[in-house]
């Protein structure tokens, strides 16, 4: 299916800066966005586009008081690491 919207993409430098400001690791970002750590690393290296939703989440986490804490609470309650068995 073709994309319906074009977005300005977050750059790898912007993502790296956001993660630094948030004191967030690639592992934690991957957990919050439901992605593999390897994909986050590829995004940070400029090998893969950063999804618009990740750009939005970083802005919310940086600009909206309590947004990151709410995300962490939500992820802690509803995300479980997949294993090869599941």
Backbone as CSV, one residue per row, in Angstrom:
resi,resn,N_x,N_y,N_z,CA_x,CA_y,CA_z,C_x,C_y,C_z
1,UNK,0.855,-1.172,0.000,0.000,0.000,0.000,0.902,1.237,0.000
2,UNK,0.618,2.182,-0.871,1.439,3.402,-0.904,1.195,4.266,0.333
3,UNK,2.246,4.985,0.699,2.105,5.905,1.833,1.134,7.019,1.462
4,UNK,0.366,7.455,2.424,-0.624,8.509,2.178,-0.125,9.889,2.556
5,UNK,0.949,9.941,3.343,1.484,11.221,3.800,3.001,11.192,3.700
6,UNK,3.577,12.344,3.438,5.026,12.492,3.492,5.361,13.318,4.723
7,UNK,6.294,12.846,5.498,6.728,13.529,6.714,8.199,13.886,6.594
8,UNK,8.576,15.002,7.239,9.998,15.257,7.390,10.497,14.214,8.370
9,UNK,11.508,13.511,7.977,12.035,12.442,8.813,13.003,12.987,9.855
10,UNK,12.971,12.391,11.016,13.949,12.683,12.053,15.298,12.179,11.552
11,UNK,16.338,12.938,11.792,17.670,12.519,11.367,18.315,11.652,12.451
12,UNK,19.313,10.863,12.078,20.028,10.091,13.092,20.615,10.977,14.193
13,UNK,21.145,12.141,13.828,21.685,13.054,14.846,20.590,13.548,15.789
14,UNK,19.413,13.853,15.244,18.301,14.293,16.094,17.875,13.180,17.050
15,UNK,17.828,11.953,16.545,17.458,10.830,17.406,18.502,10.625,18.498
16,UNK,19.756,10.678,18.129,20.830,10.521,19.112,20.764,11.605,20.186
17,UNK,20.541,12.847,19.763,20.426,13.960,20.711,19.227,13.766,21.631
18,UNK,18.095,13.346,21.063,16.897,13.115,21.876,17.150,12.023,22.911
19,UNK,17.775,10.936,22.490,18.053,9.851,23.437,18.992,10.316,24.545
20,UNK,19.978,11.125,24.187,20.878,11.677,25.211,20.112,12.548,26.197
21,UNK,19.268,13.439,25.670,18.500,14.336,26.542,17.536,13.565,27.437
22,UNK,17.021,12.456,26.916,16.080,11.635,27.674,16.782,10.634,28.590
23,UNK,18.100,10.545,28.466,18.874,9.537,29.188,18.294,8.150,28.917
24,UNK,18.064,7.873,27.623,17.427,6.641,27.182,18.386,5.856,26.294
25,UNK,18.406,4.554,26.490,19.242,3.687,25.669,18.480,3.225,24.426
26,UNK,19.228,2.681,23.487,18.604,2.094,22.299,17.681,0.945,22.699
27,UNK,18.088,0.176,23.699,17.239,-0.922,24.185,15.901,-0.414,24.709
28,UNK,15.951,0.668,25.487,14.707,1.200,26.055,13.810,1.761,24.958
29,UNK,14.395,2.483,24.002,13.580,2.995,22.895,12.934,1.840,22.142
30,UNK,13.709,0.806,21.862,13.164,-0.350,21.144,11.974,-0.946,21.893
31,UNK,12.106,-1.057,23.195,11.014,-1.610,24.008,9.771,-0.736,23.918
32,UNK,9.943,0.581,24.004,8.786,1.481,23.982,8.080,1.513,22.632
33,UNK,8.824,1.358,21.549,8.203,1.448,20.219,7.905,0.078,19.624
34,UNK,8.225,-0.991,20.370,7.915,-2.336,19.891,8.791,-2.782,18.743
35,UNK,10.036,-2.412,18.804,10.970,-2.707,17.721,12.144,-3.515,18.254
36,UNK,12.942,-4.011,17.346,14.180,-4.692,17.727,15.268,-3.654,17.976
37,UNK,16.128,-3.932,18.941,17.254,-3.040,19.233,18.091,-2.814,17.975
38,UNK,18.258,-3.850,17.182,19.059,-3.750,15.962,18.481,-2.717,14.999
39,UNK,17.164,-2.624,14.944,16.535,-1.627,14.067,16.827,-0.215,14.573
40,UNK,16.757,-0.019,15.879,17.080,1.294,16.448,18.525,1.658,16.116
41,UNK,19.428,0.702,16.236,20.836,0.951,15.916,20.983,1.326,14.444
42,UNK,20.277,0.627,13.558,20.334,0.973,12.124,19.810,2.388,11.891
43,UNK,18.771,2.770,12.613,18.251,4.142,12.498,19.297,5.151,12.964
44,UNK,19.954,4.860,14.063,20.982,5.766,14.591,22.173,5.886,13.645
45,UNK,22.439,4.839,12.879,23.547,4.851,11.915,23.134,5.419,10.560
46,UNK,21.841,5.743,10.395,21.362,6.261,9.121,21.142,5.189,8.076
47,UNK,21.082,3.944,8.495,20.889,2.825,7.579,19.418,2.505,7.359
48,UNK,18.563,3.098,8.154,17.122,2.868,8.054,16.404,4.150,8.458
49,UNK,15.276,4.435,7.791,14.493,5.622,8.139,13.916,5.489,9.545
50,UNK,13.855,6.604,10.227,13.256,6.653,11.558,11.756,6.872,11.371
51,UNK,10.923,5.993,11.915,9.480,6.136,11.726,8.959,7.467,12.281
52,UNK,7.970,8.064,11.598,7.387,9.310,12.097,6.866,9.187,13.523
53,UNK,6.371,8.017,13.900,5.845,7.849,15.262,6.954,7.962,16.310
54,UNK,8.158,7.540,15.970,9.283,7.677,16.898,9.645,9.141,17.073
55,UNK,9.624,9.890,15.979,9.879,11.336,16.027,8.857,11.993,16.954
56,UNK,7.587,11.654,16.778,6.523,12.229,17.603,6.701,11.852,19.075
57,UNK,6.976,10.590,19.339,7.167,10.170,20.732,8.315,10.917,21.393
58,UNK,9.420,11.070,20.692,10.558,11.804,21.270,10.164,13.237,21.603
59,UNK,9.421,13.880,20.710,8.966,15.250,20.986,8.050,15.283,22.201
60,UNK,7.127,14.342,22.283,6.227,14.301,23.438,7.005,14.064,24.725
61,UNK,7.922,13.107,24.694,8.705,12.811,25.896,9.508,14.015,26.353
62,UNK,10.015,14.792,25.402,10.831,15.958,25.750,9.993,17.165,26.164
63,UNK,8.795,17.296,25.604,8.018,18.529,25.778,6.817,18.431,26.712
64,UNK,6.329,17.223,26.960,5.117,17.073,27.772,5.496,16.465,29.128
65,UNK,5.370,17.243,30.187,5.719,16.719,31.515,4.943,15.436,31.825
66,UNK,5.657,14.431,32.270,5.032,13.170,32.658,4.849,12.166,31.535
67,UNK,5.063,12.576,30.295,4.823,11.667,29.169,5.769,10.467,29.185
68,UNK,7.023,10.704,29.489,7.979,9.597,29.516,7.672,8.641,30.663
69,UNK,7.328,9.176,31.812,6.989,8.325,32.948,5.749,7.486,32.649
70,UNK,4.762,8.080,31.998,3.560,7.343,31.609,3.914,6.227,30.632
71,UNK,4.782,6.529,29.675,5.208,5.517,28.709,5.930,4.377,29.410
72,UNK,6.838,4.715,30.307,7.582,3.672,31.027,6.630,2.793,31.847
73,UNK,5.672,3.406,32.514,4.695,2.651,33.293,3.884,1.731,32.386
74,UNK,3.425,2.272,31.265,2.630,1.483,30.316,3.441,0.292,29.802
75,UNK,4.666,0.563,29.372,5.511,-0.496,28.826,5.818,-1.552,29.882
76,UNK,6.093,-1.106,31.102,6.374,-2.063,32.179,5.203,-3.011,32.423
77,UNK,3.985,-2.522,32.232,2.805,-3.343,32.495,2.358,-4.184,31.305
78,UNK,2.623,-3.731,30.091,2.028,-4.391,28.935,3.002,-5.000,27.939
79,UNK,4.290,-4.773,28.096,5.259,-5.326,27.148,6.024,-6.473,27.790
80,UNK,6.136,-7.554,27.058,6.964,-8.675,27.493,7.916,-9.022,26.360
81,UNK,9.136,-9.374,26.729,10.140,-9.722,25.718,9.753,-11.041,25.060
82,UNK,9.805,-11.047,23.726,9.509,-12.268,22.985,10.701,-13.206,23.053
83,UNK,10.395,-14.462,23.109,11.437,-15.481,23.051,11.217,-16.298,21.791
84,UNK,12.138,-17.163,21.485,11.984,-17.991,20.290,10.784,-18.917,20.399
85,UNK,10.372,-19.248,21.618,9.229,-20.139,21.800,7.901,-19.449,21.508
86,UNK,7.843,-18.106,21.725,6.558,-17.438,21.487,6.743,-16.500,20.386
